[in-house]
Amino acid sequence: MLGKIYRTKKHALIFLPTTIDIMKKILFGFSLSICCLVSGYAQTTSSCAQTLRLARSTYEQGRLHELPTLLEPCINNGFTTQEKADALKLLTQTYIYLEEPEKADESMLLLLQTDSYFEINEAIDPAEFVALYNTFRTKPIYRVGAKLGVNLTAPSFINRINVVDGSANYSPKINFQTGASFEIPINDKFTLNPELYFRLNSFFGSLNTPVGTEVENITEATESMRWISVPIRLQYNLFKNSRFNPYVSAGFSTDYLISDVVTIDRIRTDASPVGEKTIEFTPQREKLNLGLMASAGVKLKLGGGFFVGELSTLYGFTKVNSLSTAFDNTSFALEYGYGDSVFKLNSLMLTIGYIQNIFNPKKLAPKP
């Protein structure tokens, strides 16, 4: 039903539209507006594509004074990104030949802002255009991205603390890390690479204590640490301007300890088990840890940046704990017979990630 009919006191019939009728009219009007916009955009896009073809022909005929007026409307609105870059290149060459250097600079800057990855072709492009391009900063000023990965961590003991006689063994455990990566290109070969990571490290230890000729008590412990890590490395790029970019890097890492816990259990053959317990060891650990880093990786060009794969080693330069706190946790020593030996941390890390190029093109100051 399209509406409702009401009878007045004089028996006249009045047609009043319902809410459904109103909504139908609104939807129809909205749809018609969208169709008009799409049609108008398609016509504008088609018209600007024709304008670019006409501009090329006009340029080849040498009618350079006509080009700015011809291209300006579509540069402001109508060209696709690639068409706009082509038009700006044409306009820049026009201003060069018309000997209008300020306008040539403005057009070149707009070209580099439109297409950050624009590259010249010295075999085809005019020498004057190449020379103007080389007076601008065209390379990324930095890169930013994210990485994640796994690490394999093991302790390197400086002083062994033995509470009971026995043989102790330690083995690395796999854990994960994630964080942000920044790159600041210095030149074609060297890149400064500061990063910020949240990292988990853990390792496993066991202590076998002989009780008799064929019997022994077994103590097993897993130490787990959480760190905020700030590695800073200097990368050396092995190849220049390659799609497959291998590199090596070296530097140091400053790590801040958030927490450290040890989960320990002791199985005794000569008595009842002590039972598993998780013990907080953060107070007995140094808050800051320094380490040396070395890495090898590859960067694969992808989109507006690079996919990165990297293998790194971290060698602990400072001790995680000290002899002065070795017996601060009496439960650890008396109940489980386990000594808090002094150690450093060493890690092997595998990470993957993506970093995006960030550009800020500008006219370079002339060299003195």
C-alpha contacts under 8 A as a table, 3 or more apart, distances in Angstrom:
res1	aa1	res2	aa2	distance
1	M	4	K	7.81
2	L	17	P	6.81
2	L	18	T	6.91
2	L	20	I	7.69
2	L	21	D	6.19
3	G	15	F	6.65
3	G	16	L	5.81
3	G	17	P	4.58
3	G	18	T	5.12
3	G	21	D	7.22
4	K	15	F	5.97
4	K	16	L	5.51
4	K	17	P	6.53
4	K	18	T	6.84
5	I	13	L	6.44
5	I	14	I	5.63
5	I	15	F	4.82
5	I	16	L	6.42
6	Y	13	L	5.83
6	Y	14	I	5.33
6	Y	15	F	6.69
6	Y	16	L	7.69
7	R	10	K	7.80
7	R	11	H	5.29
7	R	12	A	5.61
7	R	13	L	4.96
7	R	14	I	6.50
8	T	11	H	4.97
8	T	12	A	5.38
8	T	13	L	6.72
8	T	14	I	7.61
9	K	12	A	7.43
17	P	20	I	7.98
17	P	21	D	5.89
17	P	22	I	6.99
18	T	21	D	5.29
18	T	22	I	6.60
19	T	22	I	5.12
19	T	23	M	6.20
20	I	23	M	5.13
20	I	24	K	6.16
21	D	24	K	5.15
21	D	25	K	6.35
22	I	25	K	5.19
22	I	26	I	6.29
23	M	26	I	5.05
23	M	27	L	6.10
24	K	27	L	5.19
24	K	28	F	6.05
25	K	28	F	5.07
25	K	29	G	6.13
26	I	29	G	5.13
26	I	30	F	6.09
27	L	30	F	5.01
27	L	31	S	6.04
28	F	31	S	5.18
28	F	32	L	6.12
29	G	32	L	5.09
29	G	33	S	6.21
30	F	33	S	5.12
30	F	34	I	6.33
31	S	34	I	5.16
31	S	35	C	6.22
32	L	35	C	5.13
32	L	36	C	6.22
33	S	36	C	5.08
33	S	37	L	6.21
34	I	37	L	5.08
34	I	38	V	6.14
35	C	38	V	5.20
35	C	39	S	5.98
36	C	39	S	5.08
36	C	40	G	5.91
37	L	40	G	5.01
37	L	41	Y	6.03
38	V	41	Y	5.08
38	V	42	A	6.11
39	S	42	A	5.14
39	S	43	Q	6.16
40	G	43	Q	5.09
40	G	44	T	6.08
41	Y	44	T	4.99
41	Y	45	T	6.03
41	Y	78	G	7.93
42	A	45	T	5.11
42	A	46	S	6.08
43	Q	46	S	5.12
43	Q	47	S	5.95
44	T	47	S	4.98
44	T	48	C	6.06
44	T	78	G	5.93
45	T	48	C	5.19
45	T	49	A	6.22
45	T	78	G	5.46
45	T	79	F	6.41
45	T	80	T	7.69
46	S	49	A	5.17
46	S	50	Q	6.41
47	S	50	Q	5.15
47	S	51	T	6.20
48	C	51	T	4.70
48	C	52	L	6.22
48	C	74	C	5.80
48	C	78	G	5.94
48	C	79	F	5.97
49	A	52	L	5.21
49	A	53	R	6.52
49	A	79	F	7.13
49	A	83	E	7.49
50	Q	53	R	5.13
50	Q	54	L	6.19
51	T	54	L	5.01
51	T	55	A	6.04
51	T	70	L	7.33
51	T	71	L	7.12
51	T	74	C	7.96
52	L	55	A	4.94
52	L	56	R	6.30
52	L	71	L	7.33
52	L	83	E	7.46
52	L	87	A	6.63
53	R	56	R	5.25
53	R	57	S	6.44
54	L	57	S	5.12
54	L	58	T	6.08
55	A	58	T	4.94
55	A	59	Y	6.06
55	A	67	L	6.26
55	A	70	L	7.04
55	A	71	L	7.20
56	R	59	Y	5.10
56	R	60	E	6.23
56	R	90	L	7.64
57	S	60	E	5.15
57	S	61	Q	6.26
58	T	61	Q	5.11
58	T	62	G	6.42
58	T	63	R	5.56
58	T	64	L	7.08
58	T	66	E	7.67
58	T	67	L	7.26
59	Y	62	G	5.12
59	Y	63	R	5.88
59	Y	64	L	5.75
59	Y	67	L	7.30
59	Y	90	L	7.91
59	Y	94	T	7.78
60	E	63	R	7.76
63	R	66	E	5.97
63	R	67	L	7.47
64	L	67	L	5.56
64	L	94	T	6.03
64	L	98	L	7.57
65	H	68	P	6.91
65	H	98	L	7.96
66	E	69	T	5.89
66	E	70	L	6.19
67	L	70	L	4.95
67	L	71	L	5.99
67	L	91	L	7.01
67	L	94	T	7.61
68	P	71	L	5.40
68	P	72	E	5.82
68	P	91	L	6.78
69	T	72	E	5.60
69	T	73	P	7.71
70	L	73	P	7.23
71	L	74	C	5.76
71	L	75	I	6.13
71	L	87	A	7.10
72	E	75	I	5.09
72	E	76	N	6.35
73	P	76	N	5.50
73	P	77	N	6.49
73	P	78	G	7.70
74	C	77	N	4.92
74	C	78	G	4.65
74	C	79	F	5.57
74	C	84	K	7.97
75	I	78	G	6.64
75	I	79	F	6.12
75	I	84	K	5.94
75	I	87	A	7.49
75	I	88	L	7.92
79	F	82	Q	7.76
79	F	83	E	5.40
79	F	84	K	5.24
80	T	83	E	5.08
80	T	84	K	5.95
81	T	84	K	5.14
81	T	85	A	6.27
81	T	114	T	6.86
81	T	115	D	7.49
82	Q	85	A	5.12
82	Q	86	D	6.24
82	Q	115	D	7.76
83	E	86	D	5.06
83	E	87	A	6.05
84	K	87	A	5.02
84	K	88	L	6.07
84	K	111	L	7.90
84	K	114	T	7.50
85	A	88	L	5.13
85	A	89	K	6.16
85	A	111	L	5.56
85	A	114	T	6.35
85	A	115	D	6.38
86	D	89	K	5.18
86	D	90	L	6.30
87	A	90	L	5.08
87	A	91	L	6.10
88	L	91	L	4.83
88	L	92	T	5.93
88	L	107	S	6.09
88	L	108	M	7.11
88	L	110	L	7.39
88	L	111	L	5.56
89	K	92	T	5.11
89	K	93	Q	6.33
89	K	107	S	7.71
89	K	108	M	7.15
89	K	111	L	6.70
90	L	93	Q	5.29
90	L	94	T	6.24
91	L	94	T	4.90
91	L	95	Y	6.31
91	L	104	A	7.76
91	L	107	S	6.83
92	T	95	Y	5.24
92	T	96	I	6.29
92	T	103	K	7.71
92	T	104	A	4.93
92	T	105	D	7.65
92	T	107	S	5.37
92	T	108	M	5.93
92	T	129	F	7.75
93	Q	96	I	5.05
93	Q	97	Y	6.37
93	Q	104	A	7.38
93	Q	129	F	6.31
94	T	97	Y	5.31
94	T	98	L	6.12
94	T	104	A	7.91
95	Y	98	L	4.89
95	Y	99	E	6.02
95	Y	100	E	5.20
95	Y	101	P	6.78
95	Y	103	K	6.30
95	Y	104	A	5.02
96	I	99	E	5.10
96	I	100	E	6.07
96	I	101	P	6.29
96	I	104	A	5.89
96	I	128	E	7.36
96	I	129	F	7.50
97	Y	100	E	7.70
100	E	103	K	5.65
100	E	104	A	6.23
101	P	104	A	4.88
101	P	105	D	6.11
102	E	105	D	5.12
102	E	106	E	6.33
103	K	106	E	4.98
103	K	107	S	6.08
104	A	107	S	5.14
104	A	108	M	6.07
105	D	108	M	5.14
105	D	109	L	6.11
105	D	132	L	7.82
105	D	363	K	7.69
106	E	109	L	5.21
106	E	110	L	6.25
107	S	110	L	5.13
107	S	111	L	6.13
108	M	111	L	4.94
108	M	112	L	6.30
108	M	133	Y	7.31
109	L	112	L	5.21
109	L	113	Q	6.20
109	L	136	F	7.88
109	L	361	P	6.82
109	L	362	K	6.59
109	L	363	K	7.55
110	L	113	Q	5.00
110	L	114	T	6.05
111	L	114	T	5.11
111	L	115	D	6.15
112	L	115	D	5.18
112	L	116	S	5.13
112	L	117	Y	7.64
112	L	118	F	6.61
112	L	138	T	7.18
112	L	361	P	6.40
113	Q	116	S	5.76
113	Q	360	N	7.71
113	Q	361	P	6.68
115	D	118	F	5.42
116	S	138	T	7.31
116	S	359	F	6.69
116	S	361	P	7.94
120	I	125	D	6.79
120	I	130	V	6.67
120	I	133	Y	7.77
121	N	124	I	5.56
121	N	125	D	5.55
122	E	125	D	5.44
122	E	126	P	7.55
122	E	127	A	7.42
122	E	130	V	6.74
125	D	129	F	6.64
125	D	130	V	6.65
126	P	129	F	5.32
126	P	130	V	6.41
127	A	130	V	5.05
127	A	131	A	6.08
128	E	131	A	5.09
128	E	132	L	6.24
129	F	132	L	5.15
129	F	133	Y	6.17
130	V	133	Y	5.08
130	V	134	N	6.30
131	A	134	N	5.24
131	A	135	T	6.78
132	L	135	T	5.34
132	L	136	F	7.35
133	Y	136	F	5.71
134	N	137	R	7.66
135	T	363	K	6.17
135	T	364	L	5.64
135	T	365	A	7.97
135	T	366	P	7.77
136	F	361	P	6.68
136	F	362	K	5.52
136	F	363	K	4.46
136	F	364	L	5.25
137	R	360	N	7.66
137	R	361	P	5.05
137	R	362	K	5.35
137	R	363	K	6.37
137	R	364	L	6.25
138	T	359	F	7.55
138	T	360	N	7.79
138	T	361	P	5.46
138	T	362	K	7.69
139	K	359	F	6.68
139	K	361	P	7.59
140	P	143	R	7.21
140	P	185	P	7.63
140	P	357	N	5.76
140	P	358	I	5.31
140	P	359	F	4.41
140	P	360	N	6.98
141	I	184	I	6.53
141	I	185	P	6.75
141	I	357	N	7.87
141	I	358	I	6.16
141	I	359	F	5.66
141	I	360	N	6.64
142	Y	182	F	7.19
142	Y	183	E	5.47
142	Y	184	I	4.53
142	Y	185	P	6.31
142	Y	357	N	6.36
142	Y	358	I	5.58
142	Y	359	F	7.37
143	R	182	F	5.60
143	R	183	E	4.89
143	R	184	I	6.54
143	R	305	G	7.91
143	R	355	I	5.91
143	R	356	Q	5.26
143	R	357	N	4.58
143	R	358	I	5.60
144	V	180	A	7.46
144	V	181	S	5.80
144	V	182	F	4.63
144	V	183	E	6.50
144	V	355	I	5.14
144	V	356	Q	5.41
144	V	357	N	6.94
144	V	358	I	7.57
145	G	180	A	5.85
145	G	181	S	5.23
145	G	182	F	6.57
145	G	353	G	7.24
145	G	354	Y	5.44
145	G	355	I	3.94
145	G	356	Q	5.90
146	A	178	T	7.65
146	A	179	G	5.81
146	A	180	A	4.42
146	A	181	S	5.51
146	A	353	G	5.56
146	A	354	Y	5.86
146	A	355	I	6.61
147	K	178	T	5.71
147	K	179	G	5.56
147	K	180	A	6.15
147	K	181	S	6.72
147	K	351	T	6.37
147	K	352	I	5.51
147	K	353	G	4.03
147	K	354	Y	6.66
148	L	176	F	7.57
148	L	177	Q	5.74
148	L	178	T	4.15
148	L	179	G	6.46
148	L	351	T	5.41
148	L	352	I	5.76
148	L	353	G	6.29
149	G	176	F	5.68
149	G	177	Q	5.43
149	G	178	T	6.36
149	G	349	M	7.15
149	G	350	L	5.51
149	G	351	T	4.02
149	G	352	I	6.18
150	V	174	I	6.63
150	V	175	N	5.53
150	V	176	F	4.15
150	V	177	Q	5.90
150	V	349	M	5.82
150	V	350	L	5.55
150	V	351	T	6.53
151	N	174	I	5.61
151	N	175	N	5.41
151	N	176	F	5.84
151	N	177	Q	7.22
151	N	201	N	7.32
151	N	347	S	6.34
151	N	348	L	5.51
151	N	349	M	4.21
151	N	350	L	6.35
152	L	172	P	5.89
152	L	173	K	5.59
152	L	174	I	4.72
152	L	175	N	6.63
152	L	201	N	7.63
152	L	347	S	5.46
152	L	348	L	5.15
152	L	349	M	6.41
153	T	172	P	4.99
153	T	173	K	6.00
153	T	174	I	6.97
153	T	201	N	6.05
153	T	202	S	6.20
153	T	203	F	6.19
153	T	345	L	6.91
153	T	346	N	5.76
153	T	347	S	4.32
153	T	348	L	6.54
154	A	170	Y	7.54
154	A	171	S	6.34
154	A	172	P	4.53
154	A	173	K	7.43
154	A	202	S	7.61
154	A	203	F	5.79
154	A	345	L	6.10
154	A	346	N	5.59
154	A	347	S	6.46
155	P	170	Y	7.73
155	P	172	P	7.86
155	P	203	F	7.43
155	P	343	F	5.96
155	P	344	K	5.66
155	P	345	L	4.77
155	P	346	N	6.19
156	S	343	F	5.28
156	S	344	K	5.00
156	S	345	L	5.98
156	S	346	N	6.85
157	F	160	R	6.61
157	F	341	S	6.97
157	F	342	V	5.88
157	F	343	F	4.09
157	F	344	K	6.33
158	I	341	S	7.75
158	I	342	V	5.53
158	I	343	F	5.25
158	I	344	K	7.40
159	N	323	L	7.84
159	N	341	S	5.82
159	N	342	V	5.02
159	N	343	F	7.00
160	R	339	G	7.72
160	R	340	D	7.92
160	R	341	S	4.71
160	R	342	V	6.46
161	I	326	A	7.63
161	I	339	G	4.86
161	I	340	D	6.10
161	I	341	S	4.70
161	I	342	V	7.60
162	N	165	D	6.88
162	N	338	Y	7.14
162	N	339	G	5.41
162	N	341	S	7.93
163	V	333	A	6.53
163	V	337	G	5.47
163	V	338	Y	6.05
163	V	339	G	5.56
164	V	209	T	7.27
164	V	337	G	5.86
164	V	338	Y	7.54
165	D	209	T	6.13
165	D	210	P	7.68
166	G	207	L	6.41
166	G	208	N	5.37
166	G	209	T	4.35
166	G	210	P	6.48
167	S	207	L	5.69
167	S	208	N	5.42
167	S	209	T	6.83
168	A	205	G	7.05
168	A	206	S	5.60
168	A	207	L	4.39
168	A	208	N	6.50
169	N	205	G	5.65
169	N	206	S	5.38
169	N	207	L	6.60
170	Y	203	F	7.23
170	Y	204	F	5.61
170	Y	205	G	4.30
170	Y	206	S	6.50
171	S	203	F	6.05
171	S	204	F	5.30
171	S	205	G	6.45
172	P	202	S	7.09
172	P	203	F	4.63
172	P	204	F	6.23
173	K	201	N	7.80
173	K	202	S	5.63
173	K	203	F	4.82
173	K	204	F	6.63
174	I	201	N	7.70
174	I	202	S	7.17
175	N	200	L	5.85
175	N	201	N	5.93
175	N	202	S	6.78
176	F	199	R	6.41
176	F	200	L	5.79
176	F	201	N	7.65
177	Q	197	Y	6.67
177	Q	198	F	5.69
177	Q	199	R	4.30
177	Q	200	L	6.09
178	T	197	Y	5.54
178	T	198	F	5.58
178	T	199	R	6.63
179	G	195	E	7.31
179	G	196	L	5.47
179	G	197	Y	4.09
179	G	198	F	5.96
180	A	195	E	5.78
180	A	196	L	5.30
180	A	197	Y	6.48
181	S	193	N	7.30
181	S	194	P	6.56
181	S	195	E	4.51
181	S	196	L	6.57
181	S	355	I	7.30
182	F	193	N	5.72
182	F	194	P	5.54
182	F	195	E	5.84
182	F	355	I	7.76
183	E	191	T	6.40
183	E	192	L	5.69
183	E	193	N	4.60
183	E	194	P	6.68
184	I	191	T	5.59
184	I	192	L	5.06
184	I	193	N	6.48
185	P	188	D	7.41
185	P	190	F	6.45
185	P	191	T	4.30
185	P	192	L	6.29
186	I	189	K	7.64
186	I	190	F	5.50
186	I	191	T	5.28
186	I	192	L	6.94
187	N	190	F	5.52
187	N	191	T	7.02
188	D	237	N	7.50
188	D	240	K	6.63
189	K	235	Q	7.92
189	K	236	Y	5.52
189	K	237	N	4.93
189	K	238	L	7.31
189	K	240	K	7.31
190	F	234	L	6.81
190	F	235	Q	5.52
190	F	236	Y	4.87
190	F	237	N	6.30
191	T	234	L	5.83
191	T	235	Q	4.99
191	T	236	Y	6.70
191	T	237	N	7.85
192	L	232	I	7.53
192	L	233	R	6.19
192	L	234	L	4.77
192	L	235	Q	6.24
193	N	232	I	5.74
193	N	233	R	5.12
193	N	234	L	5.91
193	N	235	Q	6.82
194	P	230	V	7.14
194	P	231	P	5.94
194	P	232	I	4.27
194	P	233	R	6.32
195	E	230	V	5.64
195	E	231	P	5.52
195	E	232	I	6.38
196	L	228	I	7.38
196	L	229	S	5.87
196	L	230	V	4.81
196	L	231	P	6.88
197	Y	228	I	5.82
197	Y	229	S	4.94
197	Y	230	V	6.38
198	F	226	R	7.46
198	F	227	W	5.94
198	F	228	I	4.89
198	F	229	S	6.22
199	R	226	R	5.90
199	R	227	W	5.15
199	R	228	I	6.34
199	R	229	S	6.80
200	L	224	S	7.18
200	L	225	M	5.70
200	L	226	R	4.72
200	L	227	W	6.34
201	N	224	S	5.83
201	N	225	M	5.14
201	N	226	R	6.53
201	N	227	W	7.94
202	S	222	T	6.88
202	S	223	E	5.39
202	S	224	S	4.32
202	S	225	M	6.13
203	F	222	T	5.80
203	F	223	E	5.68
203	F	224	S	6.97
204	F	220	E	7.57
204	F	221	A	5.91
204	F	222	T	4.52
204	F	223	E	6.58
205	G	220	E	5.89
205	G	221	A	5.24
205	G	222	T	6.28
206	S	218	I	7.06
206	S	219	T	5.53
206	S	220	E	4.40
206	S	221	A	6.26
207	L	218	I	5.77
207	L	219	T	4.99
207	L	220	E	6.48
207	L	338	Y	7.53
208	N	216	E	6.27
208	N	217	N	5.77
208	N	218	I	4.74
208	N	219	T	6.51
209	T	216	E	5.17
209	T	217	N	4.96
209	T	218	I	6.34
210	P	213	T	7.33
210	P	214	E	7.69
210	P	215	V	6.02
210	P	216	E	4.03
210	P	217	N	6.30
211	V	214	E	7.77
211	V	215	V	5.42
211	V	216	E	4.86
211	V	217	N	6.76
211	V	270	D	7.47
212	G	215	V	5.00
212	G	216	E	6.74
215	V	269	T	7.04
216	E	268	R	7.47
216	E	269	T	6.64
217	N	266	R	7.33
217	N	267	I	5.85
217	N	268	R	4.66
217	N	269	T	5.86
217	N	270	D	7.79
218	I	266	R	5.76
218	I	267	I	5.25
218	I	268	R	6.59
219	T	264	I	7.23
219	T	265	D	5.74
219	T	266	R	4.24
219	T	267	I	6.29
219	T	336	Y	6.80
219	T	337	G	7.96
219	T	338	Y	7.63
220	E	264	I	5.69
220	E	265	D	5.42
220	E	266	R	6.38
221	A	262	V	6.51
221	A	263	T	5.50
221	A	264	I	4.14
221	A	265	D	6.41
222	T	262	V	5.58
222	T	263	T	5.29
222	T	264	I	6.51
223	E	260	D	7.13
223	E	261	V	5.86
223	E	262	V	4.34
223	E	263	T	6.51
224	S	260	D	5.73
224	S	261	V	5.51
224	S	262	V	6.31
225	M	257	L	7.36
225	M	258	I	7.58
225	M	259	S	5.78
225	M	260	D	4.47
225	M	261	V	6.68
226	R	257	L	6.14
226	R	258	I	5.38
226	R	259	S	5.37
226	R	260	D	6.59
227	W	255	D	6.18
227	W	256	Y	5.48
227	W	257	L	4.63
227	W	258	I	5.45
227	W	259	S	7.40
228	I	255	D	5.65
228	I	256	Y	5.12
228	I	257	L	6.56
228	I	258	I	7.09
229	S	253	S	6.74
229	S	254	T	5.93
229	S	255	D	4.29
229	S	256	Y	6.32
230	V	253	S	5.55
230	V	254	T	5.24
230	V	255	D	6.17
231	P	251	G	7.36
231	P	252	F	5.76
231	P	253	S	3.87
231	P	254	T	6.18
231	P	293	M	7.87
232	I	251	G	5.71
232	I	252	F	5.74
232	I	253	S	6.15
233	R	249	S	6.05
233	R	250	A	5.14
233	R	251	G	4.09
233	R	252	F	6.48
233	R	293	M	7.61
234	L	249	S	5.32
234	L	250	A	5.66
234	L	251	G	6.24
235	Q	247	Y	6.50
235	Q	248	V	5.71
235	Q	249	S	4.14
235	Q	250	A	6.86
236	Y	247	Y	5.52
236	Y	248	V	5.43
236	Y	249	S	5.94
237	N	240	K	7.03
237	N	245	N	7.04
237	N	246	P	6.39
237	N	247	Y	4.49
237	N	248	V	6.82
238	L	245	N	7.15
238	L	246	P	5.81
238	L	247	Y	5.32
238	L	248	V	7.60
239	F	242	S	6.26
239	F	245	N	6.11
239	F	246	P	6.84
239	F	247	Y	7.91
240	K	245	N	7.60
241	N	245	N	7.68
242	S	245	N	5.61
243	R	299	K	7.91
243	R	300	L	5.92
243	R	301	K	5.49
244	F	298	V	6.87
244	F	299	K	6.05
244	F	300	L	5.05
244	F	301	K	7.00
245	N	298	V	5.37
245	N	299	K	4.87
245	N	300	L	6.30
246	P	296	A	7.59
246	P	297	G	5.73
246	P	298	V	4.14
246	P	299	K	6.27
247	Y	296	A	5.87
247	Y	297	G	5.46
247	Y	298	V	6.05
248	V	294	A	7.65
248	V	295	S	5.63
248	V	296	A	4.37
248	V	297	G	6.37
249	S	294	A	5.77
249	S	295	S	5.10
249	S	296	A	6.36
250	A	292	L	7.81
250	A	293	M	5.58
250	A	294	A	4.38
250	A	295	S	6.28
251	G	292	L	6.06
251	G	293	M	5.22
251	G	294	A	6.58
252	F	290	L	7.23
252	F	291	G	5.60
252	F	292	L	4.36
252	F	293	M	5.21
253	S	290	L	5.77
253	S	291	G	5.16
253	S	292	L	6.24
253	S	293	M	6.76
253	S	314	L	8.00
254	T	288	L	7.04
254	T	289	N	6.01
254	T	290	L	4.88
254	T	291	G	6.72
255	D	288	L	5.64
255	D	289	N	5.04
255	D	290	L	6.28
256	Y	287	K	5.56
256	Y	288	L	4.83
256	Y	289	N	6.51
257	L	260	D	7.62
257	L	282	T	7.98
257	L	286	E	7.47
257	L	287	K	4.95
257	L	288	L	6.38
257	L	289	N	7.76
258	I	282	T	7.81
258	I	287	K	7.74
259	S	281	F	7.73
259	S	282	T	5.34
260	D	280	E	6.30
260	D	281	F	5.26
260	D	282	T	4.78
260	D	285	R	7.65
261	V	278	T	6.62
261	V	279	I	5.61
261	V	280	E	4.62
261	V	281	F	5.32
261	V	282	T	6.95
262	V	278	T	5.57
262	V	279	I	5.23
262	V	280	E	6.56
262	V	281	F	6.87
263	T	276	E	7.05
263	T	277	K	5.73
263	T	278	T	4.23
263	T	279	I	6.33
264	I	276	E	5.57
264	I	277	K	5.54
264	I	278	T	6.34
264	I	279	I	7.82
264	I	336	Y	7.91
265	D	274	V	6.98
265	D	275	G	5.63
265	D	276	E	4.23
265	D	277	K	6.51
265	D	336	Y	7.43
266	R	273	P	6.13
266	R	274	V	5.63
266	R	275	G	6.35
266	R	276	E	7.11
266	R	336	Y	6.05
267	I	272	S	7.71
267	I	273	P	4.94
267	I	274	V	6.82
267	I	275	G	7.69
268	R	271	A	5.43
268	R	272	S	6.18
268	R	273	P	5.37
268	R	274	V	7.61
269	T	272	S	7.43
274	V	335	E	7.10
274	V	336	Y	7.45
279	I	332	F	7.92
280	E	283	P	7.72
281	F	284	Q	5.39
281	F	285	R	6.61
282	T	285	R	5.25
283	P	286	E	7.94
284	Q	321	N	6.47
284	Q	325	T	5.76
284	Q	326	A	7.72
284	Q	328	D	7.29
285	R	320	V	5.76
285	R	321	N	4.84
285	R	322	S	7.83
286	E	289	N	7.04
286	E	319	K	7.64
286	E	320	V	5.37
286	E	321	N	5.62
289	N	316	G	7.42
289	N	317	F	7.50
289	N	318	T	5.80
289	N	319	K	7.20
289	N	320	V	6.63
290	L	316	G	6.26
290	L	317	F	5.38
290	L	318	T	5.57
291	G	314	L	6.13
291	G	315	Y	5.29
291	G	316	G	4.31
291	G	317	F	4.58
291	G	318	T	6.97
292	L	314	L	5.72
292	L	315	Y	5.20
292	L	316	G	6.60
292	L	317	F	6.56
293	M	312	S	6.90
293	M	313	T	5.64
293	M	314	L	4.69
293	M	315	Y	6.45
294	A	312	S	5.69
294	A	313	T	5.53
294	A	314	L	6.96
295	S	310	E	6.82
295	S	311	L	5.64
295	S	312	S	4.16
295	S	313	T	6.42
296	A	310	E	5.84
296	A	311	L	5.54
296	A	312	S	6.53
297	G	308	V	7.15
297	G	309	G	5.51
297	G	310	E	4.07
297	G	311	L	6.13
298	V	308	V	5.84
298	V	309	G	5.54
298	V	310	E	6.57
299	K	306	F	5.57
299	K	307	F	5.59
299	K	308	V	4.64
299	K	309	G	6.73
300	L	306	F	5.20
300	L	307	F	5.09
300	L	308	V	6.51
301	K	304	G	7.75
301	K	305	G	5.97
301	K	306	F	4.50
301	K	307	F	6.45
302	L	305	G	5.51
302	L	306	F	5.10
302	L	307	F	6.19
303	G	306	F	7.41
304	G	356	Q	5.92
304	G	357	N	6.07
305	G	354	Y	7.25
305	G	355	I	5.57
305	G	356	Q	4.20
305	G	357	N	5.10
306	F	354	Y	5.71
306	F	355	I	5.42
306	F	356	Q	6.58
307	F	352	I	7.53
307	F	353	G	5.93
307	F	354	Y	4.57
307	F	355	I	6.67
308	V	352	I	5.48
308	V	353	G	5.17
308	V	354	Y	5.76
308	V	355	I	7.43
309	G	350	L	7.66
309	G	351	T	5.92
309	G	352	I	4.46
309	G	353	G	6.69
310	E	350	L	5.84
310	E	351	T	5.32
310	E	352	I	6.34
311	L	348	L	7.53
311	L	349	M	5.78
311	L	350	L	4.68
311	L	351	T	6.60
312	S	348	L	5.90
312	S	349	M	5.04
312	S	350	L	6.46
313	T	346	N	7.57
313	T	347	S	5.76
313	T	348	L	4.62
313	T	349	M	6.14
314	L	346	N	5.51
314	L	347	S	5.01
314	L	348	L	6.42
314	L	349	M	7.89
315	Y	345	L	6.79
315	Y	346	N	4.73
315	Y	347	S	6.71
316	G	319	K	7.39
316	G	344	K	5.33
316	G	345	L	4.92
316	G	346	N	5.41
317	F	344	K	7.15
318	T	344	K	6.38
319	K	322	S	7.02
319	K	342	V	7.02
319	K	343	F	5.70
319	K	344	K	4.78
319	K	345	L	7.89
320	V	342	V	7.17
320	V	343	F	6.00
320	V	344	K	5.51
320	V	345	L	7.32
321	N	325	T	7.29
321	N	326	A	7.94
321	N	342	V	5.57
321	N	343	F	6.67
322	S	325	T	5.83
322	S	326	A	6.60
322	S	342	V	5.58
323	L	326	A	5.04
323	L	341	S	7.75
323	L	342	V	6.48
324	S	327	F	7.74
325	T	328	D	5.17
326	A	329	N	7.64
326	A	339	G	7.16
326	A	340	D	5.15
326	A	341	S	6.75
326	A	342	V	7.63
327	F	330	T	5.98
327	F	333	A	7.05
327	F	339	G	7.65
327	F	340	D	7.11
329	N	332	F	5.63
329	N	333	A	7.06
330	T	333	A	5.27
330	T	334	L	5.85
330	T	335	E	7.93
331	S	334	L	5.31
331	S	335	E	5.31
331	S	336	Y	7.16
332	F	335	E	6.04
332	F	336	Y	5.60
332	F	337	G	6.79
332	F	338	Y	5.97
332	F	339	G	7.27
333	A	336	Y	5.63
333	A	337	G	4.62
333	A	338	Y	4.96
333	A	339	G	5.79
333	A	340	D	7.97
334	L	337	G	5.46
334	L	338	Y	7.81
